[in-house]
Amino acid sequence: MHTLTRSASLTDYEHVARSVGLDPFRMLVNDNALADVERELQAHPELALNERAYWSEGILNGPASSGHHEMIDLLMRYGARVPDVTKADGRA
């Protein structure tokens, strides 16, 4: 985990995220930075709708794998859902 301060903005995450090959928003989600993710979703709600996140497994994959239920709830409030097709099974 590459956690920055919880008050760090998405811009603050960009340098660290890019250095390890991650999307800055995804890094906030991975770090379970609830307030920061909500602030970014208020400005850019489309971030929750990225079904290609996590190698096409959806934006909910990371928080689900880590047991971050509050993050899952937050992302779902902004429209995140499990993709109809994942790369793992290729089925709808």
Phi, psi and omega in degrees: 000140183244055187292131169258183179298150182295341179267006180293144179271171178302321178300320178298328181281338188303314182299310181295315183299312182294328181291336178251010175079025179249154171286135182302320179294318179299323179295319176299317179297314180300324181279000180058039180275077189305309183297319181291319178296317180296319178299316180293322179292326176297321180279327185221071184300339180295342179299330180285345186264006184284096180285349179271355179299156179054050177056045178068020175260358175094155183294338181280346184301310182300306180297325179294318179295331182264357181074025180271077185296323179295323177293319177301313179301316180299310181298321180292328176298334179262011172102002179297145177209167176286132180301149177297327179230132175247159179292338183292319184244340178068009182256157176273000000 
